[in-house]
Amino acid sequence: MNDQVYSPTRTLMGPGPSDVHPRVLQAMASPVIGHLDPVFLQIMNGTMDMLRKVFGTENQLTVPMSGTGSSGMETLFVNLIEPGDKVVIGVNGLFGQRMVDVAARVGAEVIQVTAPWGQPLDPAEIEQALKQHGQVKAVGVVHAETSTGVRQPLEPIGELAHRYGALFLVDAVTSLGGIPVEVDRVGIDACYSGTQKCLSVPPGLSPVTFNQEAVKVLGERKGIVQSWYLDLTMIQRYWGAERFYHHTAPISMIYALREGLALILEEGLEQVYARHRLNGEALQAGLIGMGLKLLVDEQYRLPELTSVLVPEEVQDVEVRKRLLQLYNIEIGGGLGELKGKIWRVGLMGHTCRRRNVLTFLSALEDILIQLGYRTENGSGIREALRVYQAAGGVTI
Ligand SMILES: *Cc1c(COP(=O)(O)O)cnc(C)c1O
């Protein structure tokens, strides 16, 4: 009955949300308690500790914001940027564009550094912008650009930001829990993520972390934070020792996040990254094995989000419709200038499993052949299995 009332069980292989781990769903069904209940306060502390481990940081100010990933993006800009501040933003996909929009609404003077969709940003161009404009307050980039599948190397850009006296701000919505983010080692000053990508939790929270430098900038603001709801000067008093009431914490979502983080730490961060690498590599080998082309160069490919070009013989929408109707598999289409041109296949968090890779490759190959695409049946699976076999995971 529930299945009919709410939703069918899908395999979520799009750009998010990803499959929610059953233990997370179970945690969400726990009784709701008060947001100042001593037991809940312990749950908050545990959640912050685990978030620090997954972010790779010692930052005291590490909390989940109430809202989806975009609320984390907004949190960074409303708290750290004041009207008239200069910010440099890297734009090579939809989420870089969104960052520009958010920063501009805060009143920043935005300097965009662009790269074609599907390619990473060039640090030399970021340096040129920093040099040319002077006194830049922050540099913002997207670590894992979910609209294209590009992994942006962070360290060279972080170094430049600091050399020119700017804060380094990073969107880790699709990277956290999929590839290493390592906030402290990389030198990220403030960072945000989302729960529904590689953390295997439903959409609804946006973990953020601010280091000492960012906290100092927050403390030295000339004016109050424009947004009451996202004002960290108040929110940190709720998550800190004071337990000052700001807004009612979304209790069940925090249960969910805590369980998702516990699952990652139980498996081990390195093992989690290795699982994403292996399954991503197998999926990509399988797609190439079918004769399909990937958008992103191997060096910059994300394991958790693969963009594959739609072959000329078939229609984007028809293929996605059949995947959903016949196989219950959701994948994503292209956004913006890539609409109709690519499919985005996610292997995030709990979705990132061998059975999903193999089922998807079989399903896609079957549908493509039905629609007149020429490939040798089984060629995708064969290449994927080769990857698993080389890693010692399966024997054929
Ligand atoms: C999904 C995503 C966001 C936005 O998150 P929402 O939860 O949709 O608000 C921001 N940045 C990146 C890179 C994303 O993948």
Ligand as a Chemical Component Dictionary entry (heavy atoms), coordinates in Angstrom:
data_LIG
# 
_chem_comp.id                   LIG 
_chem_comp.type                 NON-POLYMER 
_chem_comp.pdbx_formal_charge   0 
_chem_comp.three_letter_code    LIG 
# 
loop_
_chem_comp_atom.comp_id 
_chem_comp_atom.atom_id 
_chem_comp_atom.alt_atom_id 
_chem_comp_atom.type_symbol 
_chem_comp_atom.charge 
_chem_comp_atom.model_Cartn_x 
_chem_comp_atom.model_Cartn_y 
_chem_comp_atom.model_Cartn_z 
_chem_comp_atom.pdbx_ordinal 
LIG C1 C1 C 0 23.249 19.383 -6.375 1  
LIG C2 C2 C 0 24.259 20.453 -6.363 2  
LIG C3 C3 C 0 24.045 21.717 -5.788 3  
LIG C4 C4 C 0 22.708 22.158 -5.285 4  
LIG O1 O1 O 0 22.194 21.365 -4.326 5  
LIG P1 P1 P 0 20.609 21.320 -4.058 6  
LIG O2 O2 O 0 20.552 20.280 -3.006 7  
LIG O3 O3 O 0 19.965 20.932 -5.335 8  
LIG O4 O4 O 0 20.187 22.651 -3.562 9  
LIG C5 C5 C 0 25.086 22.614 -5.757 10 
LIG N1 N1 N 0 26.288 22.313 -6.282 11 
LIG C6 C6 C 0 26.527 21.132 -6.859 12 
LIG C7 C7 C 0 27.875 20.861 -7.416 13 
LIG C8 C8 C 0 25.533 20.177 -6.925 14 
LIG O5 O5 O 0 25.771 18.992 -7.503 15 
# 
loop_
_chem_comp_bond.comp_id 
_chem_comp_bond.atom_id_1 
_chem_comp_bond.atom_id_2 
_chem_comp_bond.value_order 
_chem_comp_bond.pdbx_ordinal 
LIG C1 C2 SING 1  
LIG C2 C3 SING 2  
LIG C2 C8 DOUB 3  
LIG C3 C4 SING 4  
LIG C3 C5 DOUB 5  
LIG C4 O1 SING 6  
LIG O1 P1 SING 7  
LIG P1 O2 DOUB 8  
LIG P1 O3 SING 9  
LIG P1 O4 SING 10 
LIG C5 N1 SING 11 
LIG N1 C6 DOUB 12 
LIG C6 C7 SING 13 
LIG C6 C8 SING 14 
LIG C8 O5 SING 15 
# 
